[in-house]
């Protein structure tokens, strides 16, 4: 019996309480091979093409007998936890929620567990989260950083922890970073709005973040294309990314420009919600000719009466790229501090626009 491949059941009157059930015993009881049982209990049935019926029978036996998998010995022997840490600024953010789900699917298929925590965009909270994940012996970490430099402390004598950054490409990071082409998306959004309305403003949260500054650069470039010499004055920014900030920035834009713009872009769905609230308070409803733009997509946008243009990040493609970077590091392949860009998509009222 290999260490870490023991399964533990509740006490049995015919079996000493301290004696665990082994994989061999589960295999004998279910009629499948030890290898097949091991793949199923390790969550690798799909990877090794175990039939669904076989997997269901083994999992049913495990449930009926209250079996718990003991992986502690295996982790100690192999110096591996089979756990990946994920540190995000805000777990309620739709983009990060979709990214988490995509990473969970990839981890599950590889027999890994994903441990998720939030920094709340606080550098001190981020440092605590990273330290606690290392203390739990994670094999790798995915971090959407809120600070330019993250000091990864020694991990108690274990081999180095694999690290991949995402969403925020702070300069000078010694790790791979996976991002969307935010500048191109900002340009495409503004180009569509300005071509149709000749007027637009940008409501931006957390301009200190590289991703937001890139989106603003795209917006300013589009303004230059249309000969607008007041491009910077069309950008209204806030330190926080929340509904209240979006409401406040829309009020500032209205006051500054002497009325509603003909179109606007928000850097996030939270800012977008706040902007709509401000317009609702002022006008009672959305003017029918107001063209709406936002980063990130949500199905509810399709039910708004106005035309909406949204820039959606490809969360599944981002997750696959992140996971490939992690896998390369875990297999001791050469790692480069490179910027990996995943193309996003523009949606117009729920329809993909590849133009």
Phi and psi in degrees as GROMACS dihedral restraints (atoms count N, CA, C in turn):
[ dihedral_restraints ]
;  ai    aj    ak    al  type     phi  dphi    fc
    3     4     5     6     1   -80.4    20    10
    4     5     6     7     1   145.0    20    10
    6     7     8     9     1   -60.8    20    10
    7     8     9    10     1   142.5    20    10
    9    10    11    12     1    81.6    20    10
   10    11    12    13     1    -2.3    20    10
   12    13    14    15     1  -112.8    20    10
   13    14    15    16     1    32.8    20    10
   15    16    17    18     1   -98.5    20    10
   16    17    18    19     1   143.0    20    10
   18    19    20    21     1  -117.5    20    10
   19    20    21    22     1   141.1    20    10
   21    22    23    24     1  -112.6    20    10
   22    23    24    25     1   133.3    20    10
   24    25    26    27     1  -114.5    20    10
   25    26    27    28     1   165.7    20    10
   27    28    29    30     1   -63.7    20    10
   28    29    30    31     1   162.8    20    10
   30    31    32    33     1   -54.5    20    10
   31    32    33    34     1   140.4    20    10
   33    34    35    36     1  -120.7    20    10
   34    35    36    37     1   128.5    20    10
   36    37    38    39     1   -59.3    20    10
   37    38    39    40     1   -23.5    20    10
   39    40    41    42     1   -98.1    20    10
   40    41    42    43     1    10.6    20    10
   42    43    44    45     1  -142.9    20    10
   43    44    45    46     1   134.3    20    10
   45    46    47    48     1   -55.7    20    10
   46    47    48    49     1   136.4    20    10
   48    49    50    51     1   -60.9    20    10
   49    50    51    52     1   -28.4    20    10
   51    52    53    54     1   -85.6    20    10
   52    53    54    55     1    -4.1    20    10
   54    55    56    57     1   -93.0    20    10
   55    56    57    58     1   118.1    20    10
   57    58    59    60     1   -81.1    20    10
   58    59    60    61     1   160.9    20    10
   60    61    62    63     1   -85.3    20    10
   61    62    63    64     1   137.6    20    10
   63    64    65    66     1   -97.3    20    10
   64    65    66    67     1   168.3    20    10
   66    67    68    69     1   -61.1    20    10
   67    68    69    70     1   -36.8    20    10
   69    70    71    72     1   -60.7    20    10
   70    71    72    73     1   -40.2    20    10
   72    73    74    75     1   -69.4    20    10
   73    74    75    76     1   -39.0    20    10
   75    76    77    78     1   -64.2    20    10
   76    77    78    79     1   -41.2    20    10
   78    79    80    81     1   -62.1    20    10
   79    80    81    82     1   -43.8    20    10
   81    82    83    84     1   -64.9    20    10
   82    83    84    85     1   -38.3    20    10
   84    85    86    87     1   -70.9    20    10
   85    86    87    88     1   -31.7    20    10
   87    88    89    90     1   -96.2    20    10
   88    89    90    91     1   -17.0    20    10
   90    91    92    93     1    86.0    20    10
   91    92    93    94     1    11.2    20    10
   93    94    95    96     1  -109.2    20    10
   94    95    96    97     1   165.9    20    10
   96    97    98    99     1   -71.0    20    10
   97    98    99   100     1   158.2    20    10
   99   100   101   102     1   -60.6    20    10
  100   101   102   103     1   -39.4    20    10
  102   103   104   105     1   -64.1    20    10
  103   104   105   106     1   -42.6    20    10
  105   106   107   108     1   -62.3    20    10
  106   107   108   109     1   -44.2    20    10
  108   109   110   111     1   -61.8    20    10
  109   110   111   112     1   -42.2    20    10
  111   112   113   114     1   -62.9    20    10
  112   113   114   115     1   -41.8    20    10
  114   115   116   117     1   -62.6    20    10
  115   116   117   118     1   -40.0    20    10
  117   118   119   120     1   -68.2    20    10
  118   119   120   121     1   -48.1    20    10
  120   121   122   123     1   -69.4    20    10
  121   122   123   124     1   -22.1    20    10
  123   124   125   126     1   -89.7    20    10
  124   125   126   127     1     5.4    20    10
  126   127   128   129     1    71.5    20    10
  127   128   129   130     1    26.1    20    10
  129   130   131   132     1  -114.2    20    10
  130   131   132   133     1    20.8    20    10
  132   133   134   135     1   -61.3    20    10
  133   134   135   136     1   -44.5    20    10
  135   136   137   138     1   -66.8    20    10
  136   137   138   139     1   -40.9    20    10
  138   139   140   141     1   -60.5    20    10
  139   140   141   142     1   -38.8    20    10
  141   142   143   144     1  -100.9    20    10
  142   143   144   145     1    16.0    20    10
  144   145   146   147     1    56.8    20    10
  145   146   147   148     1    43.2    20    10
  147   148   149   150     1   -74.5    20    10
  148   149   150   151     1   134.1    20    10
  150   151   152   153     1   -58.8    20    10
  151   152   153   154     1   144.6    20    10
  153   154   155   156     1   -60.1    20    10
  154   155   156   157     1   -38.8    20    10
  156   157   158   159     1   -63.7    20    10
  157   158   159   160     1   -41.5    20    10
  159   160   161   162     1   -63.4    20    10
  160   161   162   163     1   -46.9    20    10
  162   163   164   165     1   -59.6    20    10
  163   164   165   166     1   -44.0    20    10
  165   166   167   168     1   -62.2    20    10
  166   167   168   169     1   -39.6    20    10
  168   169   170   171     1   -66.3    20    10
  169   170   171   172     1   -42.1    20    10
  171   172   173   174     1   -68.0    20    10
  172   173   174   175     1   -44.2    20    10
  174   175   176   177     1   -65.0    20    10
  175   176   177   178     1   -34.6    20    10
  177   178   179   180     1   -65.2    20    10
  178   179   180   181     1   -41.9    20    10
  180   181   182   183     1   -60.7    20    10
  181   182   183   184     1   -42.9    20    10
  183   184   185   186     1   -62.7    20    10
  184   185   186   187     1   -42.4    20    10
  186   187   188   189     1   -66.0    20    10
  187   188   189   190     1   -46.8    20    10
  189   190   191   192     1   -63.5    20    10
  190   191   192   193     1   -29.4    20    10
  192   193   194   195     1  -101.9    20    10
  193   194   195   196     1     9.0    20    10
  195   196   197   198     1    58.5    20    10
  196   197   198   199     1    35.8    20    10
  198   199   200   201     1   -77.0    20    10
  199   200   201   202     1   137.3    20    10
  201   202   203   204     1  -118.5    20    10
  202   203   204   205     1   132.9    20    10
  204   205   206   207     1   -82.1    20    10
  205   206   207   208     1   127.5    20    10
  207   208   209   210     1  -101.4    20    10
  208   209   210   211     1   106.7    20    10
  210   211   212   213     1  -105.9    20    10
  211   212   213   214     1     3.3    20    10
  213   214   215   216     1   -61.8    20    10
  214   215   216   217     1   -47.5    20    10
  216   217   218   219     1   -63.0    20    10
  217   218   219   220     1   -40.7    20    10
  219   220   221   222     1   -63.1    20    10
  220   221   222   223     1   -40.6    20    10
  222   223   224   225     1   -63.5    20    10
  223   224   225   226     1   -41.0    20    10
  225   226   227   228     1   -65.7    20    10
  226   227   228   229     1   -41.5    20    10
  228   229   230   231     1   -68.9    20    10
  229   230   231   232     1   -43.2    20    10
  231   232   233   234     1   -91.2    20    10
  232   233   234   235     1    -3.4    20    10
  234   235   236   237     1    53.7    20    10
  235   236   237   238     1    44.4    20    10
  237   238   239   240     1  -145.9    20    10
  238   239   240   241     1   138.2    20    10
  240   241   242   243     1  -101.2    20    10
  241   242   243   244     1   -16.2    20    10
  243   244   245   246     1    57.9    20    10
  244   245   246   247     1    33.8    20    10
  246   247   248   249     1  -126.8    20    10
  247   248   249   250     1   140.4    20    10
  249   250   251   252     1  -118.9    20    10
  250   251   252   253     1   132.0    20    10
  252   253   254   255     1   -93.4    20    10
  253   254   255   256     1   145.0    20    10
  255   256   257   258     1  -130.9    20    10
  256   257   258   259     1   117.7    20    10
  258   259   260   261     1  -112.3    20    10
  259   260   261   262     1   115.6    20    10
  261   262   263   264     1  -121.6    20    10
  262   263   264   265     1   154.2    20    10
  264   265   266   267     1   -68.6    20    10
  265   266   267   268     1   -39.2    20    10
  267   268   269   270     1  -152.1    20    10
  268   269   270   271     1   112.7    20    10
  270   271   272   273     1   -70.2    20    10
  271   272   273   274     1   -16.8    20    10
  273   274   275   276     1   -85.7    20    10
  274   275   276   277     1   -12.3    20    10
  276   277   278   279     1   -65.0    20    10
  277   278   279   280     1   126.0    20    10
  279   280   281   282     1   -55.6    20    10
  280   281   282   283     1   -40.6    20    10
  282   283   284   285     1   -61.7    20    10
  283   284   285   286     1   -48.0    20    10
  285   286   287   288     1   -67.0    20    10
  286   287   288   289     1   -32.8    20    10
  288   289   290   291     1   -64.1    20    10
  289   290   291   292     1   -44.2    20    10
  291   292   293   294     1   -67.6    20    10
  292   293   294   295     1   -38.1    20    10
  294   295   296   297     1   -64.4    20    10
  295   296   297   298     1   -41.8    20    10
  297   298   299   300     1   -59.9    20    10
  298   299   300   301     1   -44.9    20    10
  300   301   302   303     1   -61.3    20    10
  301   302   303   304     1   -41.6    20    10
  303   304   305   306     1   -66.5    20    10
  304   305   306   307     1   -41.0    20    10
  306   307   308   309     1   -67.7    20    10
  307   308   309   310     1   -36.8    20    10
  309   310   311   312     1   -60.7    20    10
  310   311   312   313     1   -42.2    20    10
  312   313   314   315     1   -61.3    20    10
  313   314   315   316     1   -43.6    20    10
  315   316   317   318     1   -66.9    20    10
  316   317   318   319     1   -41.0    20    10
  318   319   320   321     1   -64.2    20    10
  319   320   321   322     1   -44.0    20    10
  321   322   323   324     1   -60.3    20    10
  322   323   324   325     1   -43.1    20    10
  324   325   326   327     1   -64.9    20    10
  325   326   327   328     1   -26.3    20    10
  327   328   329   330     1   -97.0    20    10
  328   329   330   331     1     6.5    20    10
  330   331   332   333     1    75.3    20    10
  331   332   333   334     1    25.8    20    10
  333   334   335   336     1  -111.8    20    10
  334   335   336   337     1   160.0    20    10
  336   337   338   339     1  -114.0    20    10
  337   338   339   340     1   141.4    20    10
  339   340   341   342     1  -104.3    20    10
  340   341   342   343     1   122.8    20    10
  342   343   344   345     1  -105.7    20    10
  343   344   345   346     1   116.3    20    10
  345   346   347   348     1  -111.2    20    10
  346   347   348   349     1   137.9    20    10
  348   349   350   351     1  -145.8    20    10
  349   350   351   352     1   166.9    20    10
  351   352   353   354     1  -120.0    20    10
  352   353   354   355     1   141.9    20    10
  354   355   356   357     1   -93.1    20    10
  355   356   357   358     1   -16.6    20    10
  357   358   359   360     1    56.2    20    10
  358   359   360   361     1    32.4    20    10
  360   361   362   363     1    55.3    20    10
  361   362   363   364     1    34.9    20    10
  363   364   365   366     1  -117.9    20    10
  364   365   366   367     1   116.9    20    10
  366   367   368   369     1   -54.8    20    10
  367   368   369   370     1   -38.7    20    10
  369   370   371   372     1   -66.7    20    10
  370   371   372   373     1   -41.5    20    10
  372   373   374   375     1   -65.5    20    10
  373   374   375   376     1   -35.7    20    10
  375   376   377   378     1   -63.5    20    10
  376   377   378   379     1   -44.9    20    10
  378   379   380   381     1   -61.6    20    10
  379   380   381   382     1   -40.3    20    10
  381   382   383   384     1   -64.6    20    10
  382   383   384   385     1   -42.8    20    10
  384   385   386   387     1   -62.2    20    10
  385   386   387   388     1   -43.8    20    10
  387   388   389   390     1   -62.7    20    10
  388   389   390   391     1   -44.9    20    10
  390   391   392   393     1   -62.3    20    10
  391   392   393   394     1   -42.9    20    10
  393   394   395   396     1   -67.1    20    10
  394   395   396   397     1   -35.8    20    10
  396   397   398   399     1   -67.2    20    10
  397   398   399   400     1   -39.8    20    10
  399   400   401   402     1   -65.3    20    10
  400   401   402   403     1   -37.5    20    10
  402   403   404   405     1   -62.7    20    10
  403   404   405   406     1   -28.4    20    10
  405   406   407   408     1   -87.0    20    10
  406   407   408   409     1     4.3    20    10
  408   409   410   411     1    74.0    20    10
  409   410   411   412     1    30.0    20    10
  411   412   413   414     1   -61.6    20    10
  412   413   414   415     1   147.0    20    10
  414   415   416   417     1   -80.0    20    10
  415   416   417   418     1   -26.3    20    10
  417   418   419   420     1  -153.7    20    10
  418   419   420   421     1   162.3    20    10
  420   421   422   423     1  -138.4    20    10
  421   422   423   424     1   142.0    20    10
  423   424   425   426     1  -115.6    20    10
  424   425   426   427     1   125.5    20    10
  426   427   428   429     1  -129.7    20    10
  427   428   429   430     1   128.3    20    10
  429   430   431   432     1   -97.5    20    10
  430   431   432   433     1    93.4    20    10
  432   433   434   435     1   -72.7    20    10
  433   434   435   436     1   150.5    20    10
  435   436   437   438     1  -114.2    20    10
  436   437   438   439     1     8.6    20    10
  438   439   440   441     1  -140.3    20    10
  439   440   441   442     1   149.9    20    10
  441   442   443   444     1   -61.6    20    10
  442   443   444   445     1   -33.9    20    10
  444   445   446   447     1  -128.1    20    10
  445   446   447   448     1   133.9    20    10
  447   448   449   450     1  -117.3    20    10
  448   449   450   451     1   117.7    20    10
  450   451   452   453     1   -86.9    20    10
  451   452   453   454     1   114.5    20    10
  453   454   455   456     1   -92.7    20    10
  454   455   456   457     1   111.1    20    10
  456   457   458   459     1   -71.3    20    10
  457   458   459   460     1   163.9    20    10
  459   460   461   462     1   -57.0    20    10
  460   461   462   463     1   145.7    20    10
  462   463   464   465     1  -101.9    20    10
  463   464   465   466     1    49.8    20    10
  465   466   467   468     1    64.9    20    10
  466   467   468   469     1    33.1    20    10
  468   469   470   471     1    88.6    20    10
  469   470   471   472     1    -8.1    20    10
  471   472   473   474     1   -75.1    20    10
  472   473   474   475     1   167.0    20    10
  474   475   476   477     1   -63.1    20    10
  475   476   477   478     1   164.8    20    10
  477   478   479   480     1   -61.0    20    10
  478   479   480   481     1   149.1    20    10
  480   481   482   483     1   -86.3    20    10
  481   482   483   484     1   133.4    20    10
  483   484   485   486     1   -67.8    20    10
  484   485   486   487     1   138.3    20    10
  486   487   488   489     1  -135.7    20    10
  487   488   489   490     1   133.3    20    10
  489   490   491   492     1  -134.1    20    10
  490   491   492   493     1   132.3    20    10
  492   493   494   495     1   -95.2    20    10
  493   494   495   496     1   155.5    20    10
  495   496   497   498     1  -147.9    20    10
  496   497   498   499     1   157.0    20    10
  498   499   500   501     1    73.0    20    10
  499   500   501   502     1   -42.7    20    10
  501   502   503   504     1  -118.3    20    10
  502   503   504   505     1   110.5    20    10
  504   505   506   507     1   -96.0    20    10
  505   506   507   508     1    71.6    20    10
  507   508   509   510     1   -64.6    20    10
  508   509   510   511     1   136.6    20    10
  510   511   512   513     1   -65.7    20    10
  511   512   513   514     1   148.1    20    10
  513   514   515   516     1    86.6    20    10
  514   515   516   517     1     3.6    20    10
  516   517   518   519     1   -69.1    20    10
  517   518   519   520     1   134.6    20    10
  519   520   521   522     1   -86.6    20    10
  520   521   522   523     1    18.1    20    10
  522   523   524   525     1  -124.4    20    10
  523   524   525   526     1   159.4    20    10
  525   526   527   528     1   -62.3    20    10
  526   527   528   529     1   144.7    20    10
  528   529   530   531     1  -131.2    20    10
  529   530   531   532     1   132.3    20    10
  531   532   533   534     1  -111.5    20    10
  532   533   534   535     1   121.1    20    10
  534   535   536   537     1  -138.9    20    10
  535   536   537   538     1   167.0    20    10
  537   538   539   540     1   -88.9    20    10
  538   539   540   541     1   155.7    20    10
  540   541   542   543     1   -77.5    20    10
  541   542   543   544     1    80.8    20    10
  543   544   545   546     1   -65.8    20    10
  544   545   546   547     1   -37.5    20    10
  546   547   548   549     1   -65.1    20    10
  547   548   549   550     1   -43.7    20    10
  549   550   551   552     1   -63.6    20    10
  550   551   552   553     1   -39.4    20    10
  552   553   554   555     1   -66.3    20    10
  553   554   555   556     1   -40.5    20    10
  555   556   557   558     1   -62.7    20    10
  556   557   558   559     1   -38.6    20    10
  558   559   560   561     1   -66.5    20    10
  559   560   561   562     1   -45.9    20    10
  561   562   563   564     1   -63.9    20    10
  562   563   564   565     1   -41.4    20    10
  564   565   566   567     1   -60.8    20    10
  565   566   567   568     1   -51.2    20    10
  567   568   569   570     1   -64.5    20    10
  568   569   570   571     1   -37.0    20    10
  570   571   572   573     1   -61.3    20    10
  571   572   573   574     1   -42.6    20    10
  573   574   575   576     1   -64.6    20    10
  574   575   576   577     1   -46.4    20    10
  576   577   578   579     1   -66.2    20    10
  577   578   579   580     1   -44.0    20    10
  579   580   581   582     1   -71.2    20    10
  580   581   582   583     1   -33.7    20    10
  582   583   584   585     1   -64.2    20    10
  583   584   585   586     1   -34.9    20    10
  585   586   587   588     1   -91.6    20    10
  586   587   588   589     1   -29.8    20    10
  588   589   590   591     1  -119.7    20    10
  589   590   591   592     1   -19.5    20    10
  591   592   593   594     1    71.3    20    10
  592   593   594   595     1     5.6    20    10
  594   595   596   597     1  -153.5    20    10
  595   596   597   598     1   138.5    20    10
  597   598   599   600     1  -166.9    20    10
  598   599   600   601     1   152.9    20    10
  600   601   602   603     1  -125.7    20    10
  601   602   603   604     1   161.1    20    10
  603   604   605   606     1  -118.7    20    10
  604   605   606   607     1   122.4    20    10
  606   607   608   609     1  -102.4    20    10
  607   608   609   610     1   110.8    20    10
  609   610   611   612     1  -119.3    20    10
  610   611   612   613     1   132.5    20    10
  612   613   614   615     1   -99.1    20    10
  613   614   615   616     1   145.0    20    10
  615   616   617   618     1    53.8    20    10
  616   617   618   619     1    60.3    20    10
  618   619   620   621     1   -62.8    20    10
  619   620   621   622     1   -18.3    20    10
  621   622   623   624     1   -69.8    20    10
  622   623   624   625     1   -13.8    20    10
  624   625   626   627     1   -79.1    20    10
  625   626   627   628     1   137.6    20    10
  627   628   629   630     1   -56.9    20    10
  628   629   630   631     1   -39.1    20    10
  630   631   632   633     1   -63.7    20    10
  631   632   633   634     1   -39.1    20    10
  633   634   635   636     1   -72.1    20    10
  634   635   636   637     1   -41.5    20    10
  636   637   638   639     1   -62.4    20    10
  637   638   639   640     1   -36.0    20    10
  639   640   641   642     1   -66.2    20    10
  640   641   642   643     1   -40.8    20    10
  642   643   644   645     1   -64.0    20    10
  643   644   645   646     1   -39.8    20    10
  645   646   647   648     1   -65.5    20    10
  646   647   648   649     1   -39.9    20    10
  648   649   650   651     1   -59.7    20    10
  649   650   651   652     1   -40.0    20    10
  651   652   653   654     1   -63.1    20    10
  652   653   654   655     1   -42.4    20    10
  654   655   656   657     1   -61.3    20    10
  655   656   657   658     1   -45.4    20    10
  657   658   659   660     1   -64.9    20    10
  658   659   660   661     1   -36.7    20    10
  660   661   662   663     1   -63.2    20    10
  661   662   663   664     1   -40.6    20    10
  663   664   665   666     1   -65.8    20    10
  664   665   666   667     1   -39.0    20    10
  666   667   668   669     1   -60.2    20    10
  667   668   669   670     1   -39.9    20    10
  669   670   671   672     1   -63.3    20    10
  670   671   672   673     1   -36.7    20    10
  672   673   674   675     1   -59.1    20    10
  673   674   675   676     1   -35.7    20    10
  675   676   677   678     1   -95.8    20    10
  676   677   678   679     1    11.6    20    10
  678   679   680   681     1    70.8    20    10
  679   680   681   682     1    25.3    20    10
  681   682   683   684     1   -86.2    20    10
  682   683   684   685     1   113.0    20    10
  684   685   686   687     1   -87.4    20    10
  685   686   687   688     1     0.6    20    10
  687   688   689   690     1  -110.8    20    10
  688   689   690   691     1    33.4    20    10
  690   691   692   693     1   -57.3    20    10
  691   692   693   694     1   -46.9    20    10
  693   694   695   696     1   -62.4    20    10
  694   695   696   697     1   -34.0    20    10
  696   697   698   699     1   -69.7    20    10
  697   698   699   700     1   -13.7    20    10
  699   700   701   702     1   -87.3    20    10
  700   701   702   703     1    -3.8    20    10
  702   703   704   705     1  -102.5    20    10
  703   704   705   706     1   123.8    20    10
  705   706   707   708     1  -119.5    20    10
  706   707   708   709     1   125.6    20    10
  708   709   710   711     1  -127.7    20    10
  709   710   711   712     1   156.2    20    10
  711   712   713   714     1  -136.1    20    10
  712   713   714   715     1   152.4    20    10
  714   715   716   717     1   -72.8    20    10
  715   716   717   718     1   -27.6    20    10
  717   718   719   720     1  -107.0    20    10
  718   719   720   721     1   156.6    20    10
  720   721   722   723     1  -116.3    20    10
  721   722   723   724     1    90.4    20    10
  723   724   725   726     1  -156.3    20    10
  724   725   726   727     1   174.2    20    10
  726   727   728   729     1   -62.3    20    10
  727   728   729   730     1   -41.5    20    10
  729   730   731   732     1   -61.6    20    10
  730   731   732   733     1   -38.5    20    10
  732   733   734   735     1   -66.2    20    10
  733   734   735   736     1   -41.2    20    10
  735   736   737   738     1   -62.4    20    10
  736   737   738   739     1   -40.3    20    10
  738   739   740   741     1   -64.9    20    10
  739   740   741   742     1   -43.7    20    10
  741   742   743   744     1   -65.5    20    10
  742   743   744   745     1   -42.7    20    10
  744   745   746   747     1   -67.3    20    10
  745   746   747   748     1   -36.7    20    10
  747   748   749   750     1   -65.8    20    10
  748   749   750   751     1   -38.6    20    10
  750   751   752   753     1   -62.3    20    10
  751   752   753   754     1   -40.6    20    10
  753   754   755   756     1   -63.8    20    10
  754   755   756   757     1   -42.1    20    10
  756   757   758   759     1   -63.2    20    10
  757   758   759   760     1   -42.3    20    10
  759   760   761   762     1   -63.8    20    10
  760   761   762   763     1   -44.9    20    10
  762   763   764   765     1   -66.0    20    10
  763   764   765   766     1   -41.3    20    10
  765   766   767   768     1   -67.3    20    10
  766   767   768   769     1   -36.1    20    10
  768   769   770   771     1  -101.7    20    10
  769   770   771   772     1     1.0    20    10
  771   772   773   774     1    73.8    20    10
  772   773   774   775     1    23.3    20    10
  774   775   776   777     1   151.2    20    10
  775   776   777   778     1   177.9    20    10
  777   778   779   780     1   -65.6    20    10
  778   779   780   781     1   138.9    20    10
  780   781   782   783     1   -70.7    20    10
  781   782   783   784     1   164.9    20    10
  783   784   785   786     1   -79.6    20    10
  784   785   786   787     1   -16.8    20    10
  786   787   788   789     1  -158.0    20    10
  787   788   789   790     1   154.8    20    10
  789   790   791   792     1  -149.2    20    10
  790   791   792   793     1   156.3    20    10
  792   793   794   795     1  -122.8    20    10
  793   794   795   796     1   136.4    20    10
  795   796   797   798     1  -112.6    20    10
  796   797   798   799     1   146.7    20    10
  798   799   800   801     1   -78.8    20    10
  799   800   801   802     1   -10.2    20    10
  801   802   803   804     1  -157.9    20    10
  802   803   804   805     1   166.0    20    10
  804   805   806   807     1   -68.2    20    10
  805   806   807   808     1   -31.5    20    10
  807   808   809   810     1   -65.2    20    10
  808   809   810   811     1   -43.3    20    10
  810   811   812   813     1   -64.4    20    10
  811   812   813   814     1   -38.1    20    10
  813   814   815   816     1   -61.8    20    10
  814   815   816   817     1   -43.9    20    10
  816   817   818   819     1   -61.4    20    10
  817   818   819   820     1   -42.9    20    10
  819   820   821   822     1   -65.0    20    10
  820   821   822   823     1   -39.1    20    10
  822   823   824   825     1   -62.7    20    10
  823   824   825   826     1   -41.9    20    10
  825   826   827   828     1   -64.1    20    10
  826   827   828   829     1   -37.6    20    10
  828   829   830   831     1   -61.5    20    10
  829   830   831   832     1   -43.9    20    10
  831   832   833   834     1   -62.6    20    10
  832   833   834   835     1   -40.8    20    10
  834   835   836   837     1   -67.1    20    10
  835   836   837   838     1   -38.9    20    10
  837   838   839   840     1   -62.8    20    10
  838   839   840   841     1   -41.8    20    10
  840   841   842   843     1   -64.6    20    10
  841   842   843   844     1   -38.7    20    10
  843   844   845   846     1   -77.7    20    10
  844   845   846   847     1   -43.7    20    10
  846   847   848   849     1  -108.8    20    10
  847   848   849   850     1   -16.5    20    10
  849   850   851   852     1    85.7    20    10
  850   851   852   853     1   -23.5    20    10
  852   853   854   855     1  -160.5    20    10
  853   854   855   856     1   171.8    20    10
  855   856   857   858     1   -81.4    20    10
  856   857   858   859     1   127.6    20    10
  858   859   860   861     1   -57.8    20    10
  859   860   861   862     1   133.1    20    10
  861   862   863   864     1   -62.4    20    10
  862   863   864   865     1   -23.7    20    10
  864   865   866   867     1   -94.6    20    10
  865   866   867   868     1     4.6    20    10
  867   868   869   870     1   -76.2    20    10
  868   869   870   871     1   124.5    20    10
  870   871   872   873     1   -96.2    20    10
  871   872   873   874     1   127.6    20    10
  873   874   875   876     1  -107.0    20    10
  874   875   876   877     1   139.1    20    10
  876   877   878   879     1  -136.8    20    10
  877   878   879   880     1   144.2    20    10
  879   880   881   882     1  -156.3    20    10
  880   881   882   883     1   155.0    20    10
  882   883   884   885     1   -88.1    20    10
  883   884   885   886     1   144.7    20    10
  885   886   887   888     1    76.9    20    10
  886   887   888   889     1   150.0    20    10
  888   889   890   891     1  -122.7    20    10
  889   890   891   892     1   146.5    20    10
  891   892   893   894     1  -142.2    20    10
  892   893   894   895     1   138.3    20    10
  894   895   896   897     1   -54.7    20    10
  895   896   897   898     1   -28.3    20    10
  897   898   899   900     1   -65.6    20    10
  898   899   900   901     1   -21.1    20    10
  900   901   902   903     1   -60.1    20    10
  901   902   903   904     1   -28.3    20    10
  903   904   905   906     1   -69.6    20    10
  904   905   906   907     1   -15.1    20    10
  906   907   908   909     1   -96.4    20    10
  907   908   909   910     1    -1.8    20    10
  909   910   911   912     1   -71.6    20    10
  910   911   912   913     1   145.6    20    10
  912   913   914   915     1   -70.7    20    10
  913   914   915   916     1   -23.6    20    10
  915   916   917   918     1   -89.3    20    10
  916   917   918   919     1   163.3    20    10
  918   919   920   921     1   -72.6    20    10
  919   920   921   922     1   136.1    20    10
  921   922   923   924     1  -126.3    20    10
  922   923   924   925     1   133.0    20    10
  924   925   926   927     1  -116.6    20    10
  925   926   927   928     1   126.2    20    10
  927   928   929   930     1  -131.3    20    10
  928   929   930   931     1   146.8    20    10
  930   931   932   933     1  -104.3    20    10
  931   932   933   934     1   114.4    20    10
  933   934   935   936     1  -107.5    20    10
  934   935   936   937     1   131.4    20    10
  936   937   938   939     1   -79.0    20    10
  937   938   939   940     1   147.1    20    10
  939   940   941   942     1   -89.0    20    10
  940   941   942   943     1    87.5    20    10
  942   943   944   945     1   -60.5    20    10
  943   944   945   946     1   -38.8    20    10
  945   946   947   948     1   -67.9    20    10
  946   947   948   949     1   -40.9    20    10
  948   949   950   951     1   -67.0    20    10
  949   950   951   952     1   -38.5    20    10
  951   952   953   954     1   -62.7    20    10
  952   953   954   955     1   -45.1    20    10
  954   955   956   957     1   -61.5    20    10
  955   956   957   958     1   -42.2    20    10
  957   958   959   960     1   -63.1    20    10
  958   959   960   961     1   -39.9    20    10
  960   961   962   963     1   -67.4    20    10
  961   962   963   964     1   -42.6    20    10
  963   964   965   966     1   -59.2    20    10
  964   965   966   967     1   -46.7    20    10
  966   967   968   969     1   -65.6    20    10
  967   968   969   970     1   -36.6    20    10
  969   970   971   972     1   -63.7    20    10
  970   971   972   973     1   -41.1    20    10
  972   973   974   975     1   -62.5    20    10
  973   974   975   976     1   -42.5    20    10
  975   976   977   978     1   -62.3    20    10
  976   977   978   979     1   -46.6    20    10
  978   979   980   981     1   -60.6    20    10
  979   980   981   982     1   -41.9    20    10
  981   982   983   984     1   -59.5    20    10
  982   983   984   985     1   -42.6    20    10
  984   985   986   987     1   -67.7    20    10
  985   986   987   988     1   -41.7    20    10
  987   988   989   990     1   -65.6    20    10
  988   989   990   991     1   -24.5    20    10
  990   991   992   993     1   -94.7    20    10
  991   992   993   994     1    12.7    20    10
  993   994   995   996     1    60.7    20    10
  994   995   996   997     1    30.6    20    10
  996   997   998   999     1   -80.4    20    10
  997   998   999  1000     1   158.4    20    10
  999  1000  1001  1002     1   -58.2    20    10
 1000  1001  1002  1003     1   134.4    20    10
 1002  1003  1004  1005     1  -114.9    20    10
 1003  1004  1005  1006     1   134.1    20    10
 1005  1006  1007  1008     1  -119.6    20    10
 1006  1007  1008  1009     1   145.6    20    10
 1008  1009  1010  1011     1   -80.5    20    10
 1009  1010  1011  1012     1    70.6    20    10
 1011  1012  1013  1014     1  -107.2    20    10
 1012  1013  1014  1015     1   156.8    20    10
 1014  1015  1016  1017     1  -100.2    20    10
 1015  1016  1017  1018     1   116.4    20    10
 1017  1018  1019  1020     1  -106.8    20    10
 1018  1019  1020  1021     1   117.9    20    10
 1020  1021  1022  1023     1  -104.0    20    10
 1021  1022  1023  1024     1   126.3    20    10
 1023  1024  1025  1026     1  -107.8    20    10
 1024  1025  1026  1027     1   125.2    20    10
 1026  1027  1028  1029     1   -69.7    20    10
 1027  1028  1029  1030     1   137.4    20    10
 1029  1030  1031  1032     1   -95.2    20    10
 1030  1031  1032  1033     1  -168.6    20    10
 1032  1033  1034  1035     1  -136.0    20    10
 1033  1034  1035  1036     1   148.7    20    10
 1035  1036  1037  1038     1  -102.6    20    10
 1036  1037  1038  1039     1   132.4    20    10
 1038  1039  1040  1041     1  -117.8    20    10
 1039  1040  1041  1042     1   136.3    20    10
 1041  1042  1043  1044     1  -117.2    20    10
 1042  1043  1044  1045     1   110.3    20    10
 1044  1045  1046  1047     1    49.3    20    10
 1045  1046  1047  1048     1    49.0    20    10
 1047  1048  1049  1050     1    84.4    20    10
 1048  1049  1050  1051     1    -3.2    20    10
 1050  1051  1052  1053     1  -109.4    20    10
 1051  1052  1053  1054     1   133.6    20    10
 1053  1054  1055  1056     1   -65.1    20    10
 1054  1055  1056  1057     1   133.3    20    10
 1056  1057  1058  1059     1  -120.0    20    10
 1057  1058  1059  1060     1   106.7    20    10
 1059  1060  1061  1062     1   -97.3    20    10
 1060  1061  1062  1063     1     9.4    20    10
